[in-house]
Structures are given as C-alpha cells and as structure tokens.
Amino acid sequence: MKSKRIWISLWLLTLLAIFIVSLINRVPYFLLGGSSSVSPLMEELLNKYPDNHKKGDFNYVSSASAGAPPRVEKNTFGIGFLSESYQVDKTATPNLINFQIMRDGLIIVYNLPSKAFSNSNTLLDFDANKVKQLYSHNALWRDVFPTQINPDFNMKVKPFTRPNGSGTRTVFDEKVFGHGDSYKANVVDSSGAMLNLESGSIGYTSFADFNQAKNINVTAGTWEQIEANYQNIEFNAYKLWRPFIGIINKTYKYQEEITKLLNWLFSDDVTVTNIFKKYGPKTDLDDETNQDLQQWLKDNSKLY
C-alpha cells in the first residue's frame, strides 16, 4: 500500500508540474508513460527528437507497466509502455494497438564480499531452481553454491523484488518462479535501488538499466551459462528476456504528432540507432509483432 501511495503521489505531482510549465509556455504537451524500465530509453529518445519543441512537448511519466493500458484507453497517454509481454484484447478494446519496440534482458544481480568466494574470479550462474532456493526462507548462500562459496561463509540470503504492477516483477515471477509459486522478499521501487543492494542481497533488474548504470555495487550473474549482452539478447541465446511493448489508441486526439514520433522511432536515423545500441536490440517495424502498427502508420502517414 505504501508503494502504491508513493507512485500515485509522484504521478499527480508530475502531472501538475507539466501542466504549469505548459501553461506558462502556452504550448500543448503530449504525455507518454508507463514502465519505469522503459523510462531511461524513452526520455533520451524524446530529448533527441528533432520536432520535440515545434508543436508541443513530449513528456514521459514513469510509474509502472500496469498503469499504461488504462491511461492509453482513456487517452491520457499518447503512447503507453510496458516492460512485459502484452496483447491487446481486440474485442474489448478495438481502438488499441500494441507493438514491440525493443528486446530487453532480465538479469539476476547480487552483492557478495570477496571473502565469500573460494576463487576471486568466481561469477555466479543462475537458473530457476537456484533462484527459488535463494528466495526461500533463511537460505544460506553456501548451501546453494557449495563449490563457489566458502563453507565457512554463513551469511543468509537477503532477497529483493519489485512492487506488484511492475512489468519487471511480472516477468521475474512468471519466467523464474512460474505460476503458483510464491516467495517473500524486500520490495524496492526502482531499478536504481536494485543496483545498489546491501551485502548478502540478491535481486533482478533490466539489462537496459544495468548497461547504463554508474557507481553500482552489484554483479550481474549469468543465466544458464549465458551472459546477458546485446548480441545474446538479440539472437535469443539469452533466454531470460522480455519485450518492451508500446500501446496506442486510434482515437487519440493528436494522431499527427504520434504518427510522426513513431515513424522516427522506427526509422534508421543514426541518432535513434545509436541510442538503442546503449539499451538493447531494437525491434524492426516490419517484424511480425508490429504488423498492426505498420498498417496504422501507413494509413495515417497518407493523411499528414
């Protein structure tokens, strides 16, 4: 409940600030928002968008994946973003279109002192079974990694997770724990917090966030012997991946501005290409996941 109240308060304050700035500048603004994992990518892209200040300002409101669909449906967001798989129910919401903009890796991170390891070059490798053990009550690191962790290292595991409604949390629960399994863990509200866990801790975060972070005190483990890097995520060698999904509403008032922005995001513009290289493999517009968006952009581009 406390995390939910914090998100709501931040959401309201952000809207108020945007409204005041727009009122002073007398320019329209276009809200995008949703997943906090998508936020760094979109904020950098919007900052470099060449038409950003011509007909209005684009602003990204970072909250959680769960908040994106209803706000797109109500036309609060011009584009909503989720950091998990999502398919629009075309019967219930025929005006919504979902598309994939990027592939991201979910990485397991941990913070252990050097004295914990038998070998100083040890890099821990994870799989679903090991993570489940680590998130069980009063687990010891040495019991899960008996050959890598010193037998006299008695530190208990301190597991961390994200709040309900987080796309990153949903992917972790489904891909690592599976349906029906449960666990207890400390909750943090952001990927930034996951990157600065206390000693003895384990958590999970986005490759897009980890790859850009500075001054972190956690280590990224491998998953089933495969490293989370750009190439492995792009070619599906790294299995613990998730999509970054966008949603638009065909009844949104400012269709022209959204059409232009999306055409730019999916273009071969060197600025766009270089930004995506820092966060993860960009999905092409002609990918099978984007057929509905491709057709919508084709139809709309004829009008503007």
N, C-alpha and C positions, 0 to 999 in steps of 0.2 A: 504494500500500500504506500509506503514512504517513497519508493522509487517512482511509483505512478504519479504521486502528487508533485514530485520534483519535475518530471517530464512535462506535466500539464502547466506548471508554473513557468518553466522555460519557454514552452510553446507560446503562452499568452504574452510573455514579455517580448519575445521575438516579433510576434505579430504587431504589437504596439509600437516597437521601435521602427519597423518597416513602414508602418502607416504614417508615423510622424515625419520620417525622412522624405517619404513620397509627397506628403502634403506640403512640406517646405519647398521641395524641388519642383512641385507641380508636374510630375511625370508619373505615368502608370507603372505599376510593378507586377511582376509575374512570379508567383510562388511555385517552387519545386520543393519536394521534400520526401521524407521517409527515413529509410535506413541510415543509421549513423556510420555504418561501414562504407556506404557509397558516398557519404558526405565529402571527404577529402578530395576524391576524384572529381565530383561534380563542381565543387567550389573552385578548383583550379581551372577546369574547363570553362566555367562561366566567367571567370576572371579574364580569360584569354579570348572569349567570344568577341569577334570584331564588331558585331552590331549591338553589343550589350547595352550601350547607353544612347542608342539612336531613337528608339520608340518607347523605351522604358527600361527598368532594371529587373534582372532576374535574381532572385534570392532563394537560397536553399535552406529549408527549415529541417534541422536534424532532430529526429525523435526516435522512432522505431519502425521496423518494417510493417508491423500490424496496423499502424496508423495511415499508411499510404492508400490502400484501396478505398476506404470510405471517404477520404478527403478528395480523391480524384472523382469519385462518383458524385460528390456534392459540388464539384467544380471549384473547390478551394485550392487544390494543386493543379497546375497546368500539366505537370508530369509528376507521378509518384514513383518512388523507387523502393525495391525490396532486395535484401541480400539472401534470398532463398528462392526455391522454385515456386512459381505461382502461375496458375492458369485461370484466365477469366471464364466465368460461367456465362456463356453467350446467351443462354436462355433467360437467366435472371438479370444480367446486365449487358444487353446487346450493344450499348454505346461505348463499352470499354474495349480497349485493345491492349494486350500485353506483348512485350518484346524483350529480347535479351541483348544487353549492351556489352557484357564482359563476363569472363570466367575468373573466379577467384578461388584461391586455396584456403581451406580452414586448417590452421596449423596448431599443434599442441605445443605449448610453451611451459617452461619450468625454471625454477630458480633454486639451485643447489650449490653449497660451498664446495670448493675444490677438494676439501678433506673427505667428502662423501665418496669419491671415486677411487677405485683400485688403480685406474690408469688416468693420467691427467688429460689424455686426448679423447676420453670417452664422450660419445654423443648418443643419447638415449633414443632408441627406436620404439615407437608405439604401435599398438593395434587395439582393436576394440576390447579384447579380453584384458589387456594390461590396464587400459584406462578405467575400465569398470572396477578392477581391483583397487586402483589408486583412489577412486572416488567412493570406495566402501568405507564404513565407519572405522576410525582408528587404524587405518592401514599404515604400514611402515615401508619406506622406500626400499630398504634392503630386501624385503620379502618379495617384492615384485621384480626387482633386478638383482638377483643374488650373485651374478657373475660380474656385474659392473659396479655395484655399490659395496663399500667395505662392510664386512659382517658386524663390526662394532659401531656402525653409524646407526643410531637409534631414533633418528628424527621421524616423527609422524608426518604423513602427507597432509598438506593444507589445500583442499580443493576449492577452486573458484569457478563461478559460472556467471552468465549474463541474465538480465531480468526476463520474465515472461513477456512475450511480444517482440523480443529481439529476433531478427532473422538468423543471426549467428547462433543464438541459443537453440532455435528450432532445428537448424542443420546439425548441430552437435548432438542434440537429443535423438534425432532420427537416425543419423548415419553412424554414430558411435554407440549409443545405448539401445537403439531400436525401440519399437513400440512396446509399451507395457513395463519397461524397466524404469526405476526411479532412483534418485540419489539426493543427498543433502550436501550443499556447498555454500560457501560465502558468495554473495552477489555483488558484482561491480557493474557500474552503469556504462562503462565505455571501454573501447579497445585500449585507450591510453592507460587505463588502470591495469588492464591485463598485462601490459608491457612493463609494469613496474611492481610486480608481485614481491612479497616478502620472502625471505629464505624458507625453503621447505615446501613452497607452493607449486601447484600445477594449475594451468588454465588453458584457454584456447583463444585464438584471435584470427584476424584476417591477414592473408599474405599481403594484400594491398596496404594495410596499415603497417605491418611489420617491416615491409620493404622500404617504407618512407621514414620510419621512426629513428629518432636520435636519443642518446642517453638512456637506453633501456638496460634493464638488469636481468632479463630472462633470456633463455636459449630456446631456439626453435628445434624441436626434435624431428626426426624423420617419421614417415608413416609407412609401415610395411616395407621398410628398407629403401623407400624412395624419398628424395628431398623435395620439398615444396619450392620449386623455382619456376620462372616464367615458361621455360620450354616444357617441363614436365606437366605443368597445368594445361598448357595449350594443347598438347598432344595426348592428354588423358592418361599419362603414365602415373600421375599422382591422383589417386582415387578419392581422396578426401577433398573434393572440390564442390563449389556451389556457384550458381549463376547470379549475376546482378541483373535484376529484372526491372523494367520500366512499365508504367501503365499510363495511358492517355484516355481522355474522354472525348468522343467525337462531337459532343455538344458544347465543349469549352468555348468561351466567348472569343478568345484571342487565337483562333486557329492559324492565322498567318504567321504570328510570331513563333508558335510552337513548331509549325512546319519548317520554318527557316532554321530554327535551332537544331531540330532533329536531322535535317539534311546535312548540316555542318558536322554534327557529332558522328555521323556515319560516313563522312567523306574521307578522302585520302589527304586532307590538309595536313601539312607537315607538323603544324602545332598540335593538332589533335593526335596524330600518330605518336609523337614524342611524349605527350602526357600519358597516354595509355601504356606506353612501354614501362613507365615507372610503377604502374599499379597492377597490370595484368593483361592477359590476351583479350583484345577487342573482338567482339563478335561482328561479322560482316552483315550488312543489310540483306544480302541475298541468302543468308543462312535460313534453313528450313524453319527455325523458330521465329523468324521475322517476316513471314510471308504476308500476314495481315497488315503489319506496319508498312511494308514496302508498297502494297497496293494503295493504302491510305495516303501515303506521301506522294505517290504518283498522281492520284486523283486530285489532291489538294494543290500540288505544285502547278497544275494547269490553271488554277484559279488565281494564283498570286504571282 
